[in-house]
Amino acid sequence: MTENKWTFVTNHAVVLTLLNREENLTAREIAITLGITERTVIRIINDLEAAGYITKRKVGRQNRYTINTDLPLRRHDQREVPAHELIQLLSRGNLKGY
């Protein structure tokens, strides 16, 4: 029997929270932290950028990220909750075992 390893918090939320904490994390560092592939992290970053939650800019050879914490969450029944409330909640636990 295989163990079902689901979590309550999506990788999108965790990546957003990590980038809010440290704007110059690399996709590789995030991937290692979360135990997912670098390709998955890049896809998540692209999703977050396309939705307006992050702005990516090049500084030398690295990307830096600015987080738009005022945007509401995406679920239709959570549109009154700004992203900064989710980020604040997730930051309290330092994302250990998210």
ChimeraX attribute file (.defattr): number of C-alpha atoms within 10 A of each C-alpha:
attribute: neighborCount
match mode: 1-to-1
recipient: residues
	/A:1	3
	/A:2	4
	/A:3	5
	/A:4	6
	/A:5	5
	/A:6	7
	/A:7	9
	/A:8	6
	/A:9	11
	/A:10	10
	/A:11	16
	/A:12	16
	/A:13	17
	/A:14	19
	/A:15	21
	/A:16	25
	/A:17	23
	/A:18	20
	/A:19	19
	/A:20	21
	/A:21	14
	/A:22	12
	/A:23	15
	/A:24	18
	/A:25	17
	/A:26	17
	/A:27	20
	/A:28	15
	/A:29	13
	/A:30	19
	/A:31	17
	/A:32	13
	/A:33	13
	/A:34	18
	/A:35	9
	/A:36	13
	/A:37	13
	/A:38	17
	/A:39	12
	/A:40	14
	/A:41	22
	/A:42	16
	/A:43	13
	/A:44	18
	/A:45	22
	/A:46	15
	/A:47	14
	/A:48	20
	/A:49	17
	/A:50	11
	/A:51	12
	/A:52	13
	/A:53	20
	/A:54	21
	/A:55	17
	/A:56	16
	/A:57	11
	/A:58	10
	/A:59	9
	/A:60	7
	/A:61	6
	/A:62	11
	/A:63	15
	/A:64	18
	/A:65	21
	/A:66	17
	/A:67	21
	/A:68	18
	/A:69	20
	/A:70	12
	/A:71	16
	/A:72	18
	/A:73	19
	/A:74	13
	/A:75	9
	/A:76	8
	/A:77	8
	/A:78	10
	/A:79	12
	/A:80	12
	/A:81	15
	/A:82	16
	/A:83	21
	/A:84	19
	/A:85	14
	/A:86	17
	/A:87	18
	/A:88	13
	/A:89	12
	/A:90	18
	/A:91	16
	/A:92	9
	/A:93	10
	/A:94	12
	/A:95	15
	/A:96	10
	/A:97	7
	/A:98	14
